[in-house]
Amino acid sequence: LMKAREWGCKIYEATKKGSTMEEVFDLSHYWDVERKNLPVATDGIVLKVNSLSQQRNLGYTSKFPRWAIAFKFQAEQAITTLESVSYQVGRTGAVTPVANLRPVKLSGTTVKRASLYNEDYILSLDLHINDQVFVEKGGEIIPKITAVDASKRGVFDEKVEFTKNCPECGTALVKDEGEAIYYCPNDTGCPPQIKGRIEHYLTRKAMNIAGGSETVEHLYNAGMIHNIADLYTLKWQDVSRLERWAEKSAKNLIASIQGSVAVPYERVLYALGIRYVGETVAKKLAKAFPNIDALMAASVEQLTDVDEIGDRIAQSIVKYFGIESNREVITKLREFGIQFE
């Protein structure tokens, strides 16, 4: 770094070399205060081994160097009132509880909501409506409830009980053995799941179709799409009649949808939105099962023979292809020219 500075590169002035843990702690205490005077938000300092030979010996994991670590500062806390708990349904049917809070200032922003993660987290906090709760931003970004001041709790304050039914479609929720997350099993009839899968299908790393949640919302509410295959039946003349849609934007959407037929097989697998099948798993599946027919016919045992495919992923894939409506969508997509090999 110092040599790079000699060459004229811009090197941050605060970079400092230390040789004892006391110096490290002194530096962290200094920046915990001084960071509030910086022109950018920051949540910690990075500690690195200085010796290049030691760096080589320590090596890397698949994601980060073993010779560097981020030291996070204690997040700023605030106290506010828990007013209610609502529930969000994701594209995979996962139901996430959200705390609705009395608005409070925290790290320069007004916080009104905080994630409660799952039922176990709620139980660990022993949450009651109207509780005085401690809120902080995890990594200075996402608000979360870290503790409750039970001494301020009223005698008649209601204990928070995790919902038993989907807040969107009313279906009884299920929880797989060994998991903390509740799911709505009505994946073909629950609106946020349907819209969420279509939104996922559009994303850049999936089919790279122009549009997002607002586009899907308009088309779904207008009754034009009920699954991802319906996208390929759209006509720009029909879309342009919708509120806030012009001829040009409608034509751009249709052109983008038509262009998606060139997207390779591995990205199509990812775009289907099968639970636990991310980009990496989709690539491995595409290599092991070079066409969709082979994948649909694969057993749990055949799937788990593939590197990094465990029982949970295999069960999810078999379950997905075992649903007739999913197979019908794939048949339609194939007819529209989507790459399935």
Phi and psi in degrees as GROMACS dihedral restraints (atoms count N, CA, C in turn):
[ dihedral_restraints ]
;  ai    aj    ak    al  type     phi  dphi    fc
    3     4     5     6     1   -69.0    20    10
    4     5     6     7     1   -36.3    20    10
    6     7     8     9     1   -66.6    20    10
    7     8     9    10     1   -39.9    20    10
    9    10    11    12     1   -62.3    20    10
   10    11    12    13     1   -35.9    20    10
   12    13    14    15     1   -64.7    20    10
   13    14    15    16     1   -39.6    20    10
   15    16    17    18     1   -60.9    20    10
   16    17    18    19     1   -34.5    20    10
   18    19    20    21     1   -75.8    20    10
   19    20    21    22     1    -7.3    20    10
   21    22    23    24     1   104.7    20    10
   22    23    24    25     1     1.2    20    10
   24    25    26    27     1   -70.9    20    10
   25    26    27    28     1   150.2    20    10
   27    28    29    30     1   -82.7    20    10
   28    29    30    31     1   109.8    20    10
   30    31    32    33     1  -113.0    20    10
   31    32    33    34     1   131.5    20    10
   33    34    35    36     1   -59.1    20    10
   34    35    36    37     1   130.3    20    10
   36    37    38    39     1   -64.5    20    10
   37    38    39    40     1   -26.4    20    10
   39    40    41    42     1   -77.5    20    10
   40    41    42    43     1    -9.2    20    10
   42    43    44    45     1   -58.0    20    10
   43    44    45    46     1   129.9    20    10
   45    46    47    48     1  -141.4    20    10
   46    47    48    49     1   139.9    20    10
   48    49    50    51     1   -97.6    20    10
   49    50    51    52     1   133.6    20    10
   51    52    53    54     1  -130.6    20    10
   52    53    54    55     1   162.0    20    10
   54    55    56    57     1  -126.6    20    10
   55    56    57    58     1    -4.0    20    10
   57    58    59    60     1  -132.2    20    10
   58    59    60    61     1   159.0    20    10
   60    61    62    63     1   -65.3    20    10
   61    62    63    64     1   -30.8    20    10
   63    64    65    66     1   -60.7    20    10
   64    65    66    67     1   -40.3    20    10
   66    67    68    69     1   -65.4    20    10
   67    68    69    70     1   -37.4    20    10
   69    70    71    72     1   -63.3    20    10
   70    71    72    73     1   -46.5    20    10
   72    73    74    75     1   -66.0    20    10
   73    74    75    76     1   -39.6    20    10
   75    76    77    78     1   -59.9    20    10
   76    77    78    79     1   -42.4    20    10
   78    79    80    81     1   -66.0    20    10
   79    80    81    82     1   -41.3    20    10
   81    82    83    84     1   -66.9    20    10
   82    83    84    85     1   -39.2    20    10
   84    85    86    87     1   -65.5    20    10
   85    86    87    88     1   -39.3    20    10
   87    88    89    90     1   -61.9    20    10
   88    89    90    91     1   -48.6    20    10
   90    91    92    93     1   -76.3    20    10
   91    92    93    94     1   -20.3    20    10
   93    94    95    96     1   -62.4    20    10
   94    95    96    97     1   -30.3    20    10
   96    97    98    99     1   -92.2    20    10
   97    98    99   100     1   -48.9    20    10
   99   100   101   102     1   -68.7    20    10
  100   101   102   103     1   -24.7    20    10
  102   103   104   105     1   -60.2    20    10
  103   104   105   106     1   -24.9    20    10
  105   106   107   108     1   -69.5    20    10
  106   107   108   109     1   -14.4    20    10
  108   109   110   111     1   -95.3    20    10
  109   110   111   112     1    -2.4    20    10
  111   112   113   114     1   -76.3    20    10
  112   113   114   115     1   153.8    20    10
  114   115   116   117     1   -78.5    20    10
  115   116   117   118     1    -1.5    20    10
  117   118   119   120     1  -130.3    20    10
  118   119   120   121     1   155.6    20    10
  120   121   122   123     1   -75.5    20    10
  121   122   123   124     1   138.8    20    10
  123   124   125   126     1  -144.2    20    10
  124   125   126   127     1   151.5    20    10
  126   127   128   129     1  -126.3    20    10
  127   128   129   130     1     9.2    20    10
  129   130   131   132     1   175.2    20    10
  130   131   132   133     1  -175.4    20    10
  132   133   134   135     1  -125.6    20    10
  133   134   135   136     1   156.7    20    10
  135   136   137   138     1  -105.5    20    10
  136   137   138   139     1   127.7    20    10
  138   139   140   141     1  -103.7    20    10
  139   140   141   142     1   130.7    20    10
  141   142   143   144     1  -130.8    20    10
  142   143   144   145     1   144.7    20    10
  144   145   146   147     1   -71.1    20    10
  145   146   147   148     1   130.1    20    10
  147   148   149   150     1   -82.1    20    10
  148   149   150   151     1   -32.7    20    10
  150   151   152   153     1   -70.3    20    10
  151   152   153   154     1   124.0    20    10
  153   154   155   156     1   -66.1    20    10
  154   155   156   157     1   -35.7    20    10
  156   157   158   159     1   -68.4    20    10
  157   158   159   160     1   -39.1    20    10
  159   160   161   162     1   -66.9    20    10
  160   161   162   163     1   -35.4    20    10
  162   163   164   165     1   -59.6    20    10
  163   164   165   166     1   -44.1    20    10
  165   166   167   168     1   -64.8    20    10
  166   167   168   169     1   -39.3    20    10
  168   169   170   171     1   -67.5    20    10
  169   170   171   172     1   -39.1    20    10
  171   172   173   174     1   -71.6    20    10
  172   173   174   175     1   -37.4    20    10
  174   175   176   177     1    72.4    20    10
  175   176   177   178     1  -157.8    20    10
  177   178   179   180     1  -132.5    20    10
  178   179   180   181     1   153.6    20    10
  180   181   182   183     1   -87.2    20    10
  181   182   183   184     1  -171.6    20    10
  183   184   185   186     1   -70.5    20    10
  184   185   186   187     1   -14.7    20    10
  186   187   188   189     1  -122.1    20    10
  187   188   189   190     1   -23.5    20    10
  189   190   191   192     1  -155.5    20    10
  190   191   192   193     1   160.2    20    10
  192   193   194   195     1   -74.2    20    10
  193   194   195   196     1   144.0    20    10
  195   196   197   198     1   -78.7    20    10
  196   197   198   199     1   -10.6    20    10
  198   199   200   201     1   -98.1    20    10
  199   200   201   202     1    11.3    20    10
  201   202   203   204     1  -141.2    20    10
  202   203   204   205     1   144.1    20    10
  204   205   206   207     1  -147.1    20    10
  205   206   207   208     1   144.6    20    10
  207   208   209   210     1   -91.1    20    10
  208   209   210   211     1   127.2    20    10
  210   211   212   213     1   -99.7    20    10
  211   212   213   214     1   115.3    20    10
  213   214   215   216     1   -91.8    20    10
  214   215   216   217     1   136.2    20    10
  216   217   218   219     1   -74.2    20    10
  217   218   219   220     1   156.3    20    10
  219   220   221   222     1   -62.0    20    10
  220   221   222   223     1   127.2    20    10
  222   223   224   225     1   -69.5    20    10
  223   224   225   226     1   148.6    20    10
  225   226   227   228     1   -69.1    20    10
  226   227   228   229     1   140.2    20    10
  228   229   230   231     1  -114.5    20    10
  229   230   231   232     1   155.1    20    10
  231   232   233   234     1  -142.9    20    10
  232   233   234   235     1   157.9    20    10
  234   235   236   237     1  -113.3    20    10
  235   236   237   238     1   132.9    20    10
  237   238   239   240     1  -151.0    20    10
  238   239   240   241     1  -177.1    20    10
  240   241   242   243     1  -103.7    20    10
  241   242   243   244     1   134.7    20    10
  243   244   245   246     1   -81.2    20    10
  244   245   246   247     1   112.1    20    10
  246   247   248   249     1   -89.7    20    10
  247   248   249   250     1   -35.4    20    10
  249   250   251   252     1  -167.4    20    10
  250   251   252   253     1   171.3    20    10
  252   253   254   255     1  -126.3    20    10
  253   254   255   256     1   128.2    20    10
  255   256   257   258     1  -116.9    20    10
  256   257   258   259     1   173.2    20    10
  258   259   260   261     1  -132.5    20    10
  259   260   261   262     1   134.1    20    10
  261   262   263   264     1  -109.8    20    10
  262   263   264   265     1   142.5    20    10
  264   265   266   267     1  -111.9    20    10
  265   266   267   268     1   123.2    20    10
  267   268   269   270     1   -88.9    20    10
  268   269   270   271     1   178.2    20    10
  270   271   272   273     1   -65.3    20    10
  271   272   273   274     1   -25.5    20    10
  273   274   275   276     1   -89.3    20    10
  274   275   276   277     1    -0.2    20    10
  276   277   278   279     1    92.6    20    10
  277   278   279   280     1    -3.6    20    10
  279   280   281   282     1   -63.6    20    10
  280   281   282   283     1   131.7    20    10
  282   283   284   285     1  -104.6    20    10
  283   284   285   286     1   120.1    20    10
  285   286   287   288     1  -112.4    20    10
  286   287   288   289     1   123.9    20    10
  288   289   290   291     1   -77.3    20    10
  289   290   291   292     1   141.7    20    10
  291   292   293   294     1  -128.1    20    10
  292   293   294   295     1   129.7    20    10
  294   295   296   297     1   -83.0    20    10
  295   296   297   298     1   128.5    20    10
  297   298   299   300     1   -99.0    20    10
  298   299   300   301     1   118.1    20    10
  300   301   302   303     1  -110.2    20    10
  301   302   303   304     1   155.7    20    10
  303   304   305   306     1   -66.7    20    10
  304   305   306   307     1   124.7    20    10
  306   307   308   309     1   -50.7    20    10
  307   308   309   310     1   134.5    20    10
  309   310   311   312     1  -143.4    20    10
  310   311   312   313     1   143.1    20    10
  312   313   314   315     1   -78.2    20    10
  313   314   315   316     1   132.4    20    10
  315   316   317   318     1  -151.4    20    10
  316   317   318   319     1   120.4    20    10
  318   319   320   321     1    50.1    20    10
  319   320   321   322     1    42.7    20    10
  321   322   323   324     1    85.7    20    10
  322   323   324   325     1    -0.4    20    10
  324   325   326   327     1  -129.4    20    10
  325   326   327   328     1   161.4    20    10
  327   328   329   330     1   -92.5    20    10
  328   329   330   331     1   121.6    20    10
  330   331   332   333     1  -100.6    20    10
  331   332   333   334     1   126.2    20    10
  333   334   335   336     1  -119.1    20    10
  334   335   336   337     1   -19.4    20    10
  336   337   338   339     1  -137.8    20    10
  337   338   339   340     1   153.6    20    10
  339   340   341   342     1  -147.8    20    10
  340   341   342   343     1   143.1    20    10
  342   343   344   345     1   -73.2    20    10
  343   344   345   346     1   141.1    20    10
  345   346   347   348     1  -111.1    20    10
  346   347   348   349     1     3.7    20    10
  348   349   350   351     1    66.5    20    10
  349   350   351   352     1   -68.9    20    10
  351   352   353   354     1  -162.2    20    10
  352   353   354   355     1  -179.8    20    10
  354   355   356   357     1   -62.5    20    10
  355   356   357   358     1   -40.9    20    10
  357   358   359   360     1   -59.7    20    10
  358   359   360   361     1   -38.3    20    10
  360   361   362   363     1   -66.1    20    10
  361   362   363   364     1   -41.1    20    10
  363   364   365   366     1   -62.9    20    10
  364   365   366   367     1   -43.7    20    10
  366   367   368   369     1   -65.2    20    10
  367   368   369   370     1   -38.4    20    10
  369   370   371   372     1   -64.8    20    10
  370   371   372   373     1   -30.0    20    10
  372   373   374   375     1   -87.7    20    10
  373   374   375   376     1   -13.4    20    10
  375   376   377   378     1    51.7    20    10
  376   377   378   379     1    53.2    20    10
  378   379   380   381     1   -71.3    20    10
  379   380   381   382     1   140.0    20    10
  381   382   383   384     1  -129.4    20    10
  382   383   384   385     1   149.0    20    10
  384   385   386   387     1   -62.3    20    10
  385   386   387   388     1   139.8    20    10
  387   388   389   390     1    78.0    20    10
  388   389   390   391     1     6.6    20    10
  390   391   392   393     1   -61.2    20    10
  391   392   393   394     1   147.0    20    10
  393   394   395   396     1   -85.2    20    10
  394   395   396   397     1   116.9    20    10
  396   397   398   399     1  -117.6    20    10
  397   398   399   400     1   148.6    20    10
  399   400   401   402     1   -92.4    20    10
  400   401   402   403     1   125.7    20    10
  402   403   404   405     1  -118.0    20    10
  403   404   405   406     1   137.7    20    10
  405   406   407   408     1  -141.4    20    10
  406   407   408   409     1   163.4    20    10
  408   409   410   411     1   -96.7    20    10
  409   410   411   412     1   115.6    20    10
  411   412   413   414     1   -66.4    20    10
  412   413   414   415     1   119.4    20    10
  414   415   416   417     1    64.2    20    10
  415   416   417   418     1    23.5    20    10
  417   418   419   420     1    65.2    20    10
  418   419   420   421     1    13.6    20    10
  420   421   422   423     1  -119.5    20    10
  421   422   423   424     1   -62.3    20    10
  423   424   425   426     1   -97.8    20    10
  424   425   426   427     1   120.4    20    10
  426   427   428   429     1   -65.6    20    10
  427   428   429   430     1   142.2    20    10
  429   430   431   432     1  -147.2    20    10
  430   431   432   433     1   152.7    20    10
  432   433   434   435     1   -88.0    20    10
  433   434   435   436     1   125.3    20    10
  435   436   437   438     1  -105.9    20    10
  436   437   438   439     1   -23.0    20    10
  438   439   440   441     1  -162.9    20    10
  439   440   441   442     1   166.7    20    10
  441   442   443   444     1  -128.5    20    10
  442   443   444   445     1   138.7    20    10
  444   445   446   447     1   -91.2    20    10
  445   446   447   448     1    87.1    20    10
  447   448   449   450     1   -65.1    20    10
  448   449   450   451     1   -20.8    20    10
  450   451   452   453     1   -67.2    20    10
  451   452   453   454     1   -20.2    20    10
  453   454   455   456     1   -94.8    20    10
  454   455   456   457     1     3.4    20    10
  456   457   458   459     1   -75.8    20    10
  457   458   459   460     1   137.6    20    10
  459   460   461   462     1   -80.9    20    10
  460   461   462   463     1   154.8    20    10
  462   463   464   465     1   -60.6    20    10
  463   464   465   466     1   -35.8    20    10
  465   466   467   468     1  -101.9    20    10
  466   467   468   469     1    10.5    20    10
  468   469   470   471     1   -66.7    20    10
  469   470   471   472     1   131.6    20    10
  471   472   473   474     1   -79.0    20    10
  472   473   474   475     1   132.8    20    10
  474   475   476   477     1   -69.9    20    10
  475   476   477   478     1   139.2    20    10
  477   478   479   480     1   -77.0    20    10
  478   479   480   481     1   119.0    20    10
  480   481   482   483     1  -111.2    20    10
  481   482   483   484     1   129.4    20    10
  483   484   485   486     1   -61.6    20    10
  484   485   486   487     1   136.9    20    10
  486   487   488   489     1   -60.8    20    10
  487   488   489   490     1   144.0    20    10
  489   490   491   492     1   -94.5    20    10
  490   491   492   493     1   -16.0    20    10
  492   493   494   495     1  -126.5    20    10
  493   494   495   496     1   153.9    20    10
  495   496   497   498     1   -61.7    20    10
  496   497   498   499     1   128.9    20    10
  498   499   500   501     1   -69.4    20    10
  499   500   501   502     1   -14.0    20    10
  501   502   503   504     1   -99.0    20    10
  502   503   504   505     1   -41.4    20    10
  504   505   506   507     1  -122.6    20    10
  505   506   507   508     1    -5.9    20    10
  507   508   509   510     1    83.0    20    10
  508   509   510   511     1    -0.7    20    10
  510   511   512   513     1   -68.2    20    10
  511   512   513   514     1   141.9    20    10
  513   514   515   516     1   -63.0    20    10
  514   515   516   517     1   132.4    20    10
  516   517   518   519     1   -78.0    20    10
  517   518   519   520     1   155.6    20    10
  519   520   521   522     1  -128.0    20    10
  520   521   522   523     1   156.8    20    10
  522   523   524   525     1  -136.6    20    10
  523   524   525   526     1   124.1    20    10
  525   526   527   528     1   -70.3    20    10
  526   527   528   529     1   148.5    20    10
  528   529   530   531     1   -59.7    20    10
  529   530   531   532     1   132.1    20    10
  531   532   533   534     1    83.9    20    10
  532   533   534   535     1     1.0    20    10
  534   535   536   537     1  -110.5    20    10
  535   536   537   538     1   156.7    20    10
  537   538   539   540     1  -100.1    20    10
  538   539   540   541     1   -11.0    20    10
  540   541   542   543     1   -97.2    20    10
  541   542   543   544     1   135.5    20    10
  543   544   545   546     1   -88.9    20    10
  544   545   546   547     1   144.9    20    10
  546   547   548   549     1  -125.5    20    10
  547   548   549   550     1   149.0    20    10
  549   550   551   552     1   -90.3    20    10
  550   551   552   553     1   118.2    20    10
  552   553   554   555     1   -77.9    20    10
  553   554   555   556     1    -5.7    20    10
  555   556   557   558     1   -83.5    20    10
  556   557   558   559     1    61.8    20    10
  558   559   560   561     1   -71.0    20    10
  559   560   561   562     1   -16.3    20    10
  561   562   563   564     1   -98.1    20    10
  562   563   564   565     1    -6.4    20    10
  564   565   566   567     1  -130.0    20    10
  565   566   567   568     1     0.7    20    10
  567   568   569   570     1   -95.0    20    10
  568   569   570   571     1   113.1    20    10
  570   571   572   573     1   -50.0    20    10
  571   572   573   574     1   -49.0    20    10
  573   574   575   576     1   -64.7    20    10
  574   575   576   577     1   -28.6    20    10
  576   577   578   579     1   -70.6    20    10
  577   578   579   580     1   -44.0    20    10
  579   580   581   582     1   -61.7    20    10
  580   581   582   583     1   -50.5    20    10
  582   583   584   585     1   -65.3    20    10
  583   584   585   586     1   -38.4    20    10
  585   586   587   588     1   -62.8    20    10
  586   587   588   589     1   -40.0    20    10
  588   589   590   591     1   -66.5    20    10
  589   590   591   592     1   -38.8    20    10
  591   592   593   594     1   -67.5    20    10
  592   593   594   595     1   -42.4    20    10
  594   595   596   597     1   -59.5    20    10
  595   596   597   598     1   -43.3    20    10
  597   598   599   600     1   -61.6    20    10
  598   599   600   601     1   -40.4    20    10
  600   601   602   603     1   -60.5    20    10
  601   602   603   604     1   -34.2    20    10
  603   604   605   606     1   -75.2    20    10
  604   605   606   607     1   -22.4    20    10
  606   607   608   609     1   -59.6    20    10
  607   608   609   610     1   159.0    20    10
  609   610   611   612     1   -58.4    20    10
  610   611   612   613     1   -41.7    20    10
  612   613   614   615     1   -78.8    20    10
  613   614   615   616     1   -11.0    20    10
  615   616   617   618     1   -98.4    20    10
  616   617   618   619     1  -105.9    20    10
  618   619   620   621     1   -93.6    20    10
  619   620   621   622     1    -6.3    20    10
  621   622   623   624     1    54.2    20    10
  622   623   624   625     1    51.5    20    10
  624   625   626   627     1  -100.2    20    10
  625   626   627   628     1   134.4    20    10
  627   628   629   630     1   -60.3    20    10
  628   629   630   631     1   131.2    20    10
  630   631   632   633     1   131.3    20    10
  631   632   633   634     1   169.9    20    10
  633   634   635   636     1  -154.7    20    10
  634   635   636   637     1  -150.0    20    10
  636   637   638   639     1   -62.1    20    10
  637   638   639   640     1   -36.9    20    10
  639   640   641   642     1   -67.3    20    10
  640   641   642   643     1   -41.0    20    10
  642   643   644   645     1   -60.6    20    10
  643   644   645   646     1   -48.5    20    10
  645   646   647   648     1   -61.9    20    10
  646   647   648   649     1   -42.4    20    10
  648   649   650   651     1   -58.4    20    10
  649   650   651   652     1   -47.4    20    10
  651   652   653   654     1   -60.0    20    10
  652   653   654   655     1   -50.4    20    10
  654   655   656   657     1   -67.1    20    10
  655   656   657   658     1   -38.5    20    10
  657   658   659   660     1   -68.6    20    10
  658   659   660   661     1   -46.8    20    10
  660   661   662   663     1   -64.4    20    10
  661   662   663   664     1   -27.7    20    10
  663   664   665   666     1   -82.0    20    10
  664   665   666   667     1    -3.0    20    10
  666   667   668   669     1    77.6    20    10
  667   668   669   670     1    16.1    20    10
  669   670   671   672     1   -85.4    20    10
  670   671   672   673     1   -26.9    20    10
  672   673   674   675     1  -134.0    20    10
  673   674   675   676     1   139.3    20    10
  675   676   677   678     1  -127.5    20    10
  676   677   678   679     1   -10.6    20    10
  678   679   680   681     1  -158.2    20    10
  679   680   681   682     1   176.2    20    10
  681   682   683   684     1   -66.6    20    10
  682   683   684   685     1   -28.8    20    10
  684   685   686   687     1   -67.3    20    10
  685   686   687   688     1   -29.4    20    10
  687   688   689   690     1   -63.8    20    10
  688   689   690   691     1   -21.1    20    10
  690   691   692   693     1   -57.8    20    10
  691   692   693   694     1   -34.5    20    10
  693   694   695   696     1   -82.7    20    10
  694   695   696   697     1    -1.1    20    10
  696   697   698   699     1  -101.0    20    10
  697   698   699   700     1    -4.7    20    10
  699   700   701   702     1   -68.7    20    10
  700   701   702   703     1   146.1    20    10
  702   703   704   705     1  -121.9    20    10
  703   704   705   706     1   139.5    20    10
  705   706   707   708     1   -60.9    20    10
  706   707   708   709     1   -31.6    20    10
  708   709   710   711     1   -62.0    20    10
  709   710   711   712     1   -38.1    20    10
  711   712   713   714     1   -73.1    20    10
  712   713   714   715     1   -42.4    20    10
  714   715   716   717     1   -64.1    20    10
  715   716   717   718     1   -39.1    20    10
  717   718   719   720     1   -66.8    20    10
  718   719   720   721     1   -15.9    20    10
  720   721   722   723     1   -79.9    20    10
  721   722   723   724     1   -14.4    20    10
  723   724   725   726     1   -71.3    20    10
  724   725   726   727     1   153.5    20    10
  726   727   728   729     1   -60.9    20    10
  727   728   729   730     1   137.2    20    10
  729   730   731   732     1    69.8    20    10
  730   731   732   733     1    15.4    20    10
  732   733   734   735     1  -114.1    20    10
  733   734   735   736     1   130.2    20    10
  735   736   737   738     1  -106.2    20    10
  736   737   738   739     1   170.0    20    10
  738   739   740   741     1   -59.4    20    10
  739   740   741   742     1   -43.0    20    10
  741   742   743   744     1   -64.2    20    10
  742   743   744   745     1   -47.2    20    10
  744   745   746   747     1   -66.5    20    10
  745   746   747   748     1   -34.8    20    10
  747   748   749   750     1   -66.5    20    10
  748   749   750   751     1   -42.7    20    10
  750   751   752   753     1   -65.4    20    10
  751   752   753   754     1   -38.5    20    10
  753   754   755   756     1   -63.2    20    10
  754   755   756   757     1   -40.6    20    10
  756   757   758   759     1   -62.8    20    10
  757   758   759   760     1   -48.3    20    10
  759   760   761   762     1   -63.3    20    10
  760   761   762   763     1   -40.4    20    10
  762   763   764   765     1   -62.8    20    10
  763   764   765   766     1   -39.2    20    10
  765   766   767   768     1   -67.2    20    10
  766   767   768   769     1   -40.4    20    10
  768   769   770   771     1   -63.9    20    10
  769   770   771   772     1   -45.2    20    10
  771   772   773   774     1   -64.2    20    10
  772   773   774   775     1   -34.4    20    10
  774   775   776   777     1   -69.3    20    10
  775   776   777   778     1   -19.9    20    10
  777   778   779   780     1   -70.9    20    10
  778   779   780   781     1   -11.9    20    10
  780   781   782   783     1   -66.3    20    10
  781   782   783   784     1   -14.5    20    10
  783   784   785   786     1   -87.9    20    10
  784   785   786   787     1    -6.1    20    10
  786   787   788   789     1   -65.7    20    10
  787   788   789   790     1   132.5    20    10
  789   790   791   792     1   -66.9    20    10
  790   791   792   793     1   158.6    20    10
  792   793   794   795     1   -50.6    20    10
  793   794   795   796     1   -45.4    20    10
  795   796   797   798     1   -62.7    20    10
  796   797   798   799     1   -36.0    20    10
  798   799   800   801     1   -74.9    20    10
  799   800   801   802     1   -31.1    20    10
  801   802   803   804     1   -62.9    20    10
  802   803   804   805     1   -42.8    20    10
  804   805   806   807     1   -59.2    20    10
  805   806   807   808     1   -43.9    20    10
  807   808   809   810     1   -63.1    20    10
  808   809   810   811     1   -40.1    20    10
  810   811   812   813     1   -66.6    20    10
  811   812   813   814     1   -25.1    20    10
  813   814   815   816     1   -61.5    20    10
  814   815   816   817     1   -23.9    20    10
  816   817   818   819     1    77.7    20    10
  817   818   819   820     1    29.8    20    10
  819   820   821   822     1   -67.1    20    10
  820   821   822   823     1   132.7    20    10
  822   823   824   825     1   -57.8    20    10
  823   824   825   826     1   133.3    20    10
  825   826   827   828     1    77.4    20    10
  826   827   828   829     1    -2.8    20    10
  828   829   830   831     1   -97.3    20    10
  829   830   831   832     1    93.4    20    10
  831   832   833   834     1   -89.5    20    10
  832   833   834   835     1  -167.7    20    10
  834   835   836   837     1   -60.6    20    10
  835   836   837   838     1   -46.6    20    10
  837   838   839   840     1   -65.3    20    10
  838   839   840   841     1   -45.8    20    10
  840   841   842   843     1   -62.3    20    10
  841   842   843   844     1   -40.2    20    10
  843   844   845   846     1   -60.2    20    10
  844   845   846   847     1   -40.3    20    10
  846   847   848   849     1   -63.5    20    10
  847   848   849   850     1   -42.7    20    10
  849   850   851   852     1   -67.0    20    10
  850   851   852   853     1   -38.5    20    10
  852   853   854   855     1   -65.6    20    10
  853   854   855   856     1   -41.9    20    10
  855   856   857   858     1   -63.2    20    10
  856   857   858   859     1   -35.4    20    10
  858   859   860   861     1   -73.3    20    10
  859   860   861   862     1   -40.2    20    10
  861   862   863   864     1   -78.1    20    10
  862   863   864   865     1   -32.5    20    10
  864   865   866   867     1  -126.4    20    10
  865   866   867   868     1    90.6    20    10
  867   868   869   870     1   -69.2    20    10
  868   869   870   871     1     1.1    20    10
  870   871   872   873     1  -148.6    20    10
  871   872   873   874     1   161.4    20    10
  873   874   875   876     1   -66.2    20    10
  874   875   876   877     1   -29.7    20    10
  876   877   878   879     1   -65.2    20    10
  877   878   879   880     1   -41.3    20    10
  879   880   881   882     1   -64.4    20    10
  880   881   882   883     1   -38.9    20    10
  882   883   884   885     1   -68.9    20    10
  883   884   885   886     1   -42.2    20    10
  885   886   887   888     1   -65.2    20    10
  886   887   888   889     1   -29.2    20    10
  888   889   890   891     1   -88.1    20    10
  889   890   891   892     1    -7.6    20    10
  891   892   893   894     1   -69.2    20    10
  892   893   894   895     1   141.0    20    10
  894   895   896   897     1   -88.6    20    10
  895   896   897   898     1   169.6    20    10
  897   898   899   900     1   -58.4    20    10
  898   899   900   901     1   -41.2    20    10
  900   901   902   903     1   -64.0    20    10
  901   902   903   904     1   -42.6    20    10
  903   904   905   906     1   -65.1    20    10
  904   905   906   907     1   -37.8    20    10
  906   907   908   909     1   -68.7    20    10
  907   908   909   910     1   -42.7    20    10
  909   910   911   912     1   -71.7    20    10
  910   911   912   913     1   -12.8    20    10
  912   913   914   915     1   -71.2    20    10
  913   914   915   916     1   -17.8    20    10
  915   916   917   918     1   -78.5    20    10
  916   917   918   919     1   137.2    20    10
  918   919   920   921     1   -53.4    20    10
  919   920   921   922     1   128.8    20    10
  921   922   923   924     1    72.2    20    10
  922   923   924   925     1     7.1    20    10
  924   925   926   927     1   -99.0    20    10
  925   926   927   928     1   108.7    20    10
  927   928   929   930     1   -91.9    20    10
  928   929   930   931     1  -178.6    20    10
  930   931   932   933     1   -63.4    20    10
  931   932   933   934     1   -38.6    20    10
  933   934   935   936     1   -63.5    20    10
  934   935   936   937     1   -45.5    20    10
  936   937   938   939     1   -65.1    20    10
  937   938   939   940     1   -44.2    20    10
  939   940   941   942     1   -60.6    20    10
  940   941   942   943     1   -45.4    20    10
  942   943   944   945     1   -60.9    20    10
  943   944   945   946     1   -40.1    20    10
  945   946   947   948     1   -64.5    20    10
  946   947   948   949     1   -41.1    20    10
  948   949   950   951     1   -65.4    20    10
  949   950   951   952     1   -46.7    20    10
  951   952   953   954     1   -61.5    20    10
  952   953   954   955     1   -41.4    20    10
  954   955   956   957     1   -63.5    20    10
  955   956   957   958     1   -42.8    20    10
  957   958   959   960     1   -59.8    20    10
  958   959   960   961     1   -49.4    20    10
  960   961   962   963     1   -76.6    20    10
  961   962   963   964     1   -12.3    20    10
  963   964   965   966     1   -80.1    20    10
  964   965   966   967     1   -10.8    20    10
  966   967   968   969     1   -88.8    20    10
  967   968   969   970     1   121.0    20    10
  969   970   971   972     1   -58.1    20    10
  970   971   972   973     1   -40.5    20    10
  972   973   974   975     1   -63.1    20    10
  973   974   975   976     1   -33.9    20    10
  975   976   977   978     1   -67.1    20    10
  976   977   978   979     1   -40.9    20    10
  978   979   980   981     1   -65.9    20    10
  979   980   981   982     1   -36.6    20    10
  981   982   983   984     1   -64.6    20    10
  982   983   984   985     1   -40.9    20    10
  984   985   986   987     1   -62.1    20    10
  985   986   987   988     1   -42.1    20    10
  987   988   989   990     1   -65.0    20    10
  988   989   990   991     1   -39.2    20    10
  990   991   992   993     1   -60.3    20    10
  991   992   993   994     1   -43.8    20    10
  993   994   995   996     1   -65.5    20    10
  994   995   996   997     1   -43.5    20    10
  996   997   998   999     1   -61.1    20    10
  997   998   999  1000     1   -38.8    20    10
  999  1000  1001  1002     1   -62.4    20    10
 1000  1001  1002  1003     1   -40.6    20    10
 1002  1003  1004  1005     1   -64.3    20    10
 1003  1004  1005  1006     1   -30.4    20    10
 1005  1006  1007  1008     1   -83.1    20    10
 1006  1007  1008  1009     1    -1.6    20    10
 1008  1009  1010  1011     1    97.4    20    10
 1009  1010  1011  1012     1    12.0    20    10
 1011  1012  1013  1014     1   -66.3    20    10
 1012  1013  1014  1015     1   143.3    20    10
 1014  1015  1016  1017     1   -76.1    20    10
 1015  1016  1017  1018     1   110.2    20    10
 1017  1018  1019  1020     1  -117.7    20    10
 1018  1019  1020  1021     1    26.1    20    10
